[in-house]
Structures are given as structure tokens and as C-alpha cells.
Amino acid sequence: MVHGLNQTFVNSSGFDPSLFHDDDGKSYCLNMIVDHRNSKFFGGIIIQEFDRNLKKTVGKIHHIFSGSEHGLSEGPHIYKKNGYYYLLTAEGGTGYNHCVSLARSTSIFGPYEIHPSNPVITAKDAPSNYLQKTGHADLVETQNGQWYMVFLTGRPLTELGRCITGRETAIEKVQWREDNWLYLDHESNEARRHVPAPNLPEHKFKSEAQRITFDTPAVDINFQSLRIPMSNEWVNQTDRQGYLRLYGRESLSSCFEQSLVGRRVQAHHTIASTCIEFSPENFQQMAGLVCYYNTTHYHYVYISGDDLGAYSGKKFINVLSCDDNKTSHPISQPIDITQIEKVYLKAEFNGAVIQFYFAVDTKDHQPNWQAIGPELDGSILSDDYVVHTEKGYSPCFTGAFYGLACQDLSGQKIHADFEYFDYQEK
């Protein structure tokens, strides 16, 4: 938990902590507890009083919920209403058996009675439902007394297939009925694709620009970095006015210091493009546009140089694919662009297919795109694929990203300049 600028240690007994503030002035911290004796390590839900003045848990730890038959109980939240404490949990794991379970008690410490129609949300028995993997929920009441539930979900490309957009957030309308239990606002526990809006004034969000230009000092909020915060030492928009500059560091398969800024793929058909200026001096220096999941799964269209043999002093466009840490070059011959200063790169991600393009000239200020390489399997950039290729079990939740990247394996930190980044949802 964070208090102001100071971090306060609460406990390390499990994960998914949540605070509940009771109407008697007391506060509580609850979380899933890890049971290391159990191969699945899910030990149920515990709760302990939290002293807001001392900023620490106090008193006895209470084990309040062992879970329902769906198992793997996590993500607990408590709400108080109608004389009951309602315990909302995620169960079934984060895959296609994911669900939202609800239990209640007249005492915060239990015992908790499970909802008669549990789970309140799931798609585990509805493989054709548009929203799958529904779980990890939270509740909100509007100013007008309407109730909604937000929850995690996935949108597979095919029935029970791969989700290139990873874990996303969805919303459903819910209602309290006469039996003092919560239900979805329709006769099902399956989340709908379209939900009635609340009776509130419309709030219009500012539309995001499709094209990000780098004419301000701050890196756009949609970009994320790997493992460590962005710093001017490796990424900035000040060393060259109007450009994002990346200083090359380690490879795309490195688990340490990469020079990569990525933007989430948020739809099933998207297009990303950029314009790059890059002057590599050897084959260890690369920069370009990457479709990325993690260090072992990506497709990369990039510019590189050569300093050996007949190709010394030349500059090329190439494609590199990495599938379960196995790399390959899917094009037979790199494209020579030795005399070209500005190069345009594009990726179209349509369902399970990725196609790369490049351009070295423009017509009416638009790049003359040419396809480069074959269609690539974009579905490997999904939670569902990666989780089965990682050694052992490694939770995978991120979905695919587009990224701008630069590598310099020679350690000289050569830089690449990007003029813009364009992201469109089709």
C-alpha cells in the first residue's frame, strides 16, 4: 500500500490485497493466502484489521473463505449492504474457467454463505459468448442508485482460441433483488457485448490522435517500457527536436536493458507505422518496428548494417521472428537500402495474421508501401499461446504490443530517430 510518497509494508502472505472500511470506523485488509503445501498454492481468503494511524495490520488473522467448487479463489473485495458483508472473489483461474463468485455473511469474519446461483458472472459454459475469461470483478454504485460490475475479460479470435489483446476490462449492469443477492441485469450469468448505459449525463472523452508526433519533451502516455522506467539516457524527444530518439542497448530477447517503447494492441485489426532515420555501422546495430509479446515471442521488421565481406558498408531491411525463443528470418534476401536516409515501416495486424511493409519514397506525401516477407502468425503474440510455451507455468496477461526499438550489441549505443508513430484500429 502507498501512503503519500511513502510506501508501507502490509504483509506478504499472498496477493490481490484489498482494503475495506467499515461503518464503525475500523478498516481491514484482506487477500488471497498462498498455501505452499498445496501444488496449486491457493489457500483461500484471509482478513486482518488494519490500523490507519499506525499504517499496519493488527490483531488476529482470520481465514474467512475457502472458496467454492470452482476453486483458485483470489481477488477478494468486501462490500456492506442490507445488513450483510458481501465477499466478491475471482475463481476458476484466469483462463476460460474464470468466474466471479459472491458470498455473504452477517459478520465480517464469517461464516460466508455462497450465492445460490454462483457464479454471478462466467463464460465457462458458453464458449461462443463474445466476452470470455470473465472474472476479477469490482462493484460501483452510480449517483442514481444504479449498480455496475467491472471485470477482466478476453476476446478470442476464434471460439476458445487465442486472445491477441490480452486481458481487458469490461462492464455489466447488475441489480440487487428481493432476496438481498446480486444478479446480472438479465436472465443469465454471461456478460453481454453491449450494456445499457447509466442514467447520467454523457461524459465525452477527448479522442486520442492516431498519429503521435514527437514535438514535445514528454513521451506519449500510451508508450510503455520494459522493466525499468524511461530515462533520457536511452529514450528522449529533446536530443533532436521533433523526433523520438532511442539509444541502442540489448537485444529483444534480453531480460535486462532494452531500448523499446511499446503501445498495446487494443483491437483485432490494427495498423501501426513509423518513419525512421538510422545509420548502422555493423551487423550488431538494429532499429525498427516490432510486434511484441515478450522476450521469447515477437516479429520484428528492422534496419541493420554490415561491416564484413562483400556487404561491408551496406544497409538493409530484414525481418526477424522469434517463436518460443527460436529465431528465424522469414525473408530470403534482405533489402538493400544503403543510399536511403528515411525509411517507412508498417505492420498490419489483422486477426491472426501480421504483414510487414516498407517504403523508401512517397507520393502525395503518402508512403509507397511494399509488402516485405510472408504473412506471419500473429496469434503467437497471445497469452494463450505463450503460457503453454514458457518453461513450467508462467502467468501471461499482457497481450500484444507494437514497439519502436533500437539495439546495439557492440555497446556503442548508436541511436535511431523516429519521426512519428501512427496507430489505427480498423
Sequence and secondary structure as in RCSB ss.txt:
>XXXX:A:sequence
MVHGLNQTFVNSSGFDPSLFHDDDGKSYCLNMIVDHRNSKFFGGIIIQEFDRNLKKTVGKIHHIFSGSEHGLSEG
PHIYKKNGYYYLLTAEGGTGYNHCVSLARSTSIFGPYEIHPSNPVITAKDAPSNYLQKTGHADLVETQNGQWYMV
FLTGRPLTELGRCITGRETAIEKVQWREDNWLYLDHESNEARRHVPAPNLPEHKFKSEAQRITFDTPAVDINFQS
LRIPMSNEWVNQTDRQGYLRLYGRESLSSCFEQSLVGRRVQAHHTIASTCIEFSPENFQQMAGLVCYYNTTHYHY
VYISGDDLGAYSGKKFINVLSCDDNKTSHPISQPIDITQIEKVYLKAEFNGAVIQFYFAVDTKDHQPNWQAIGPE
LDGSILSDDYVVHTEKGYSPCFTGAFYGLACQDLSGQKIHADFEYFDYQEK
>XXXX:A:secstr
 EETTEE     SEEEEEEEE TTS EEEEEEEE TTSTT EEEEEEEEEETTTTEEEEEEEEEE   TT   EE
EEEEEETTEEEEEEEES SSTT EEEEEEESSTT   EE TT  SEE TT TT SSEEEEEEEEEE TTS EEEE
EEEE  SSTT   TT SEEEEEEEEE TTS EEESSSSSS  SS    SS         SEEEB SSS  TT EE
SSS   TTTEESSSSTBSEEEE BB TT SS BEEEEEE  SSEEEEEEEEEE   STTEEEEEEEEEETTEEEE
EEEEE  SGGGTT EEEEEEEEETTEEE  SSS EE TT SEEEEEEEEETTEEEEEEESSEETTEE  EEEEEE
EEGGGSSHHHHHHHSSS        EEEEEEEETTSS  EEEEEEEEEEE 
